[in-house]
């Protein structure tokens, strides 16, 4: 039968007396187990300590990166607010332009939707960053969604303005706003005494006196609709410019364009002459709007 107790004999140095210590076997087993547990626990603590210590430089780096990311988030939030404000100003300018060209009325101001930005309190770095980061990111997403919507709306508005200005550009190109030749105005538009009969008559254009053979240029872009002789007007060139506008150049010495030819403003179309019924070399110049003669001087800028 196994012993239930363990005896330990102690013999002190320099004496014959023997000391005897007796322990229950179970106590020795428990003490041994406790020592083993303490050894394992101490080993785990030491290993965990050195593991954490090895991670400290990485944690410090991550902390720096986290601070940098927070600064970048704050910077992005501020930039988004700046873009939002700029978009708001652009929308106001866009509205003013559309009012100026009658594409909108001032009553449409009620439909103007402003754009918001981040809460200024969220941009305060002294706030609780854990909570601020979440709220700030949500605010940034809302601002970006608003900007995206406003960009789409602005793109549609710009398309309308672009179409308008393209039409205005075409109208300007069709407007005869330059003199067709250099000289002096010898007879104006309207009623006058005829140089041939002395009677009152309506003069449908203006007469520009100048030297024989002086170049005649197109007052605006258009298509030549007629070249040839026309009774008392002599040799004539007629150009249709669109938008109901037409110009006539009479008493030419020579036409330099043909019917159906497209001409640009400033392009030479003929030479000054005295063909037809005239008292000397000059250009008779007419502008018609929707088939009705109008004063050419109303269109001339220079």
C-alpha positions as CSV (number, residue, x, y, z in Angstrom):
1,X,0.0,0.0,0.0
2,X,1.4,3.4,-1.0
3,X,2.5,5.7,1.8
4,X,0.1,8.5,2.6
5,X,2.8,10.7,4.1
6,X,6.3,11.7,3.0
7,X,9.0,12.2,5.6
8,X,11.9,14.6,5.1
9,X,15.0,14.2,7.4
10,X,17.1,17.3,8.1
11,X,20.6,17.0,9.6
12,X,22.0,20.4,10.6
13,X,25.7,20.9,10.0
14,X,27.8,20.4,13.2
15,X,25.2,18.5,15.2
16,X,24.0,14.9,15.5
17,X,20.4,15.9,16.0
18,X,18.1,14.9,13.2
19,X,15.0,16.8,12.4
20,X,12.1,15.1,10.8
21,X,9.4,16.7,8.7
22,X,6.3,14.8,7.6
23,X,3.9,16.0,4.9
24,X,0.8,14.5,3.5
25,X,1.4,13.2,0.0
26,X,-1.5,15.2,-1.4
27,X,0.0,18.4,-0.1
28,X,3.3,17.7,-2.0
29,X,1.3,17.0,-5.2
30,X,-0.7,20.2,-4.7
31,X,2.4,22.3,-4.1
32,X,4.1,20.8,-7.1
33,X,1.1,21.6,-9.2
34,X,0.9,25.1,-7.9
35,X,4.5,25.7,-8.7
36,X,4.1,24.4,-12.2
37,X,1.0,26.6,-12.7
38,X,2.9,29.6,-11.4
39,X,5.8,28.8,-13.8
40,X,3.6,28.5,-16.8
41,X,1.6,31.7,-15.8
42,X,4.9,33.6,-15.3
43,X,6.2,32.4,-18.7
44,X,2.9,33.5,-20.4
45,X,3.2,37.0,-18.7
46,X,6.8,37.4,-19.8
47,X,6.0,36.2,-23.3
48,X,3.0,38.6,-23.6
49,X,5.1,41.5,-22.2
50,X,7.8,41.0,-24.8
51,X,5.1,40.6,-27.5
52,X,3.5,43.9,-26.5
53,X,6.8,45.6,-26.2
54,X,7.7,44.5,-29.7
55,X,4.4,46.0,-30.9
56,X,4.9,49.4,-29.3
57,X,6.9,50.9,-32.2
58,X,4.2,49.8,-34.6
59,X,1.5,51.1,-32.3
60,X,3.3,54.5,-32.2
61,X,3.5,54.5,-36.0
62,X,-0.2,53.6,-36.2
63,X,-1.0,56.4,-33.8
64,X,0.9,58.9,-36.0
65,X,-0.9,57.6,-39.1
66,X,-4.2,57.9,-37.3
67,X,-3.5,61.6,-36.3
68,X,-2.4,62.2,-39.9
69,X,-5.6,60.7,-41.3
70,X,-7.7,62.8,-38.9
71,X,-5.9,65.9,-40.2
72,X,-6.5,64.8,-43.8
73,X,-10.2,64.2,-43.0
74,X,-10.5,67.7,-41.5
75,X,-8.7,69.2,-44.5
76,X,-11.0,67.3,-46.9
77,X,-14.0,68.5,-45.0
78,X,-12.9,72.1,-45.2
79,X,-12.2,71.7,-49.0
80,X,-15.6,70.2,-49.5
81,X,-17.1,73.2,-47.7
82,X,-15.1,75.6,-49.9
83,X,-16.3,73.7,-53.1
84,X,-19.8,73.8,-51.7
85,X,-19.7,77.6,-51.3
86,X,-18.1,78.1,-54.7
87,X,-20.9,75.9,-56.3
88,X,-23.5,78.1,-54.5
89,X,-21.9,81.2,-55.9
90,X,-21.7,79.7,-59.4
91,X,-25.4,78.7,-59.2
92,X,-26.3,82.3,-58.3
93,X,-24.2,83.6,-61.2
94,X,-25.8,81.1,-63.5
95,X,-29.2,82.2,-62.4
96,X,-28.3,85.9,-63.0
97,X,-27.1,85.1,-66.5
98,X,-30.3,83.2,-67.3
99,X,-32.3,86.1,-66.1
100,X,-30.3,88.5,-68.3
101,X,-31.0,86.4,-71.4
102,X,-34.6,85.7,-70.5
103,X,-34.1,82.0,-69.9
104,X,-35.4,82.5,-66.4
105,X,-37.3,85.1,-64.4
106,X,-36.5,86.5,-61.0
107,X,-39.5,84.6,-59.7
108,X,-37.5,81.4,-60.2
109,X,-35.3,82.6,-57.2
110,X,-37.8,80.7,-55.0
111,X,-36.8,77.5,-56.7
112,X,-33.1,78.2,-56.1
113,X,-31.8,75.6,-53.8
114,X,-28.7,76.4,-51.7
115,X,-26.1,73.8,-50.8
116,X,-25.0,73.0,-47.3
117,X,-21.7,72.1,-45.8
118,X,-20.2,70.4,-42.8
119,X,-21.1,71.5,-39.3
120,X,-18.4,73.9,-38.1
121,X,-18.4,72.2,-34.7
122,X,-17.3,68.9,-36.4
123,X,-14.2,70.7,-37.6
124,X,-13.0,71.5,-34.1
125,X,-10.1,69.2,-33.3
126,X,-10.7,69.7,-29.6
127,X,-13.9,67.7,-29.8
128,X,-14.2,64.0,-29.0
129,X,-12.5,62.7,-32.2
130,X,-14.0,59.2,-32.0
131,X,-17.5,60.6,-32.2
132,X,-16.5,63.5,-34.5
133,X,-14.9,61.2,-37.1
134,X,-18.1,59.3,-37.6
135,X,-20.3,62.4,-37.8
136,X,-17.8,64.2,-40.0
137,X,-17.6,61.3,-42.5
138,X,-21.4,61.2,-42.6
139,X,-21.5,65.0,-43.2
140,X,-18.9,64.7,-45.9
141,X,-21.0,62.1,-47.7
142,X,-24.1,64.3,-47.5
143,X,-22.1,67.2,-48.9
144,X,-20.6,65.1,-51.7
145,X,-24.1,63.9,-52.6
146,X,-25.4,67.5,-52.7
147,X,-22.4,68.5,-54.8
148,X,-23.0,65.6,-57.2
149,X,-26.7,66.6,-57.6
150,X,-25.8,70.3,-58.1
151,X,-23.2,69.4,-60.7
152,X,-25.8,67.5,-62.7
153,X,-28.2,70.4,-62.4
154,X,-25.5,72.9,-63.4
155,X,-24.5,70.8,-66.4
156,X,-28.1,70.9,-67.6
157,X,-28.3,74.6,-67.0
158,X,-25.0,75.2,-68.9
159,X,-26.4,73.2,-71.8
160,X,-29.4,75.6,-72.0
161,X,-27.1,78.6,-71.8
162,X,-24.7,77.1,-74.4
163,X,-27.6,76.6,-76.8
164,X,-28.8,80.2,-76.3
165,X,-25.3,81.7,-76.8
166,X,-24.7,79.4,-79.9
167,X,-28.0,80.8,-81.3
168,X,-26.8,84.3,-80.5
169,X,-23.5,83.6,-82.1
170,X,-25.2,82.5,-85.3
171,X,-27.5,85.5,-85.1
172,X,-24.5,87.8,-84.7
173,X,-22.8,86.1,-87.6
174,X,-25.9,86.8,-89.7
175,X,-26.1,90.5,-88.7
176,X,-24.6,92.9,-91.2
177,X,-22.9,95.2,-88.8
178,X,-19.9,96.4,-90.9
179,X,-19.8,98.9,-93.9
180,X,-19.6,97.0,-97.2
181,X,-17.0,99.4,-98.6
182,X,-15.0,102.5,-97.7
183,X,-16.3,105.9,-98.9
184,X,-18.7,108.6,-97.8
185,X,-22.4,108.5,-97.4
186,X,-23.8,110.4,-100.4
187,X,-27.5,109.5,-99.9
188,X,-29.3,108.2,-96.8
189,X,-32.2,105.8,-96.3
190,X,-35.7,107.1,-96.5
191,X,-37.5,109.8,-98.6
192,X,-35.4,112.0,-100.8
193,X,-35.6,114.1,-104.0
194,X,-34.7,111.9,-107.0
195,X,-31.4,113.0,-108.6
196,X,-33.0,112.2,-112.0
197,X,-36.6,113.5,-111.7
198,X,-36.4,115.9,-108.7
199,X,-39.5,114.3,-107.3
200,X,-40.0,112.8,-103.9
201,X,-39.2,109.1,-103.7
202,X,-38.4,106.5,-101.1
203,X,-34.7,105.4,-101.1
204,X,-34.6,101.8,-100.0
205,X,-30.9,101.9,-98.9
206,X,-27.9,104.1,-98.6
207,X,-25.4,105.2,-101.3
208,X,-21.7,105.1,-100.5
209,X,-19.7,107.1,-103.0
210,X,-16.1,105.8,-103.6
211,X,-13.6,105.2,-106.4
212,X,-14.4,102.9,-109.3
213,X,-13.3,99.3,-108.7
214,X,-13.1,99.7,-104.9
215,X,-13.7,96.3,-103.2
216,X,-17.1,95.4,-101.8
217,X,-17.3,93.0,-98.8
218,X,-20.1,91.0,-97.4
219,X,-21.7,92.6,-94.4
220,X,-22.4,89.2,-92.7
221,X,-22.2,85.5,-93.3
222,X,-24.7,84.1,-95.7
223,X,-25.5,82.5,-99.1
224,X,-25.5,84.3,-102.4
225,X,-29.1,84.2,-103.6
226,X,-28.7,86.3,-106.8
227,X,-26.1,87.7,-109.0
228,X,-26.9,89.6,-112.3
229,X,-28.5,92.6,-113.8
230,X,-31.7,94.1,-112.3
231,X,-33.0,97.1,-114.3
232,X,-32.0,100.4,-112.9
233,X,-29.9,98.8,-110.2
234,X,-27.4,97.5,-112.8
235,X,-25.3,94.6,-111.7
236,X,-26.5,93.3,-108.3
237,X,-25.4,90.7,-105.7
238,X,-28.0,89.6,-103.1
239,X,-27.0,87.6,-100.0
240,X,-29.4,85.8,-97.6
241,X,-28.1,85.7,-94.1
242,X,-30.9,83.9,-92.2
243,X,-33.1,85.1,-89.4
244,X,-35.1,87.0,-92.1
245,X,-32.1,89.2,-93.0
246,X,-31.0,89.9,-96.6
247,X,-28.5,92.4,-98.1
248,X,-28.3,93.9,-101.6
249,X,-25.3,95.4,-103.3
250,X,-26.1,97.4,-106.5
251,X,-24.4,99.3,-109.4
252,X,-21.4,96.9,-109.3
253,X,-18.7,96.9,-111.9
254,X,-18.1,93.2,-111.4
255,X,-19.5,90.4,-109.2
256,X,-16.9,88.1,-107.7
257,X,-19.3,85.5,-106.3
258,X,-21.8,83.1,-107.8
259,X,-25.3,82.1,-106.8
260,X,-25.4,79.5,-104.1
261,X,-22.0,80.4,-102.8
262,X,-21.5,80.6,-99.1
263,X,-19.6,83.8,-98.0
264,X,-18.2,85.0,-94.7
265,X,-18.4,88.5,-93.2
266,X,-15.6,90.6,-94.7
267,X,-15.2,88.5,-97.8
268,X,-14.9,90.4,-101.1
269,X,-17.9,89.8,-103.2
270,X,-17.6,92.5,-106.0
271,X,-16.1,95.8,-107.2
272,X,-17.7,99.3,-107.1
273,X,-19.0,100.5,-110.4
274,X,-21.7,102.6,-112.0
275,X,-23.8,100.0,-113.8
276,X,-27.5,100.7,-114.1
277,X,-29.0,104.2,-113.5
278,X,-26.4,106.2,-111.7
279,X,-24.8,109.6,-111.6
280,X,-21.3,108.2,-110.9
281,X,-19.4,105.3,-109.3
282,X,-20.9,104.3,-105.9
283,X,-22.4,101.4,-104.0
284,X,-26.1,101.2,-103.4
285,X,-26.5,99.1,-100.2
286,X,-29.8,97.7,-98.8
287,X,-30.7,95.7,-95.8
288,X,-34.1,93.8,-95.7
289,X,-35.7,92.3,-92.7
290,X,-38.5,89.8,-93.4
291,X,-38.8,91.3,-96.9
292,X,-39.1,94.9,-95.7
293,X,-36.2,97.4,-96.4
294,X,-34.8,98.8,-93.2
295,X,-32.1,101.5,-92.5
296,X,-28.7,99.8,-92.9
297,X,-27.2,102.3,-90.5
298,X,-29.2,100.7,-87.6
299,X,-27.0,97.6,-88.0
300,X,-23.6,99.1,-88.5
301,X,-21.3,99.2,-85.5
302,X,-18.2,100.8,-87.1
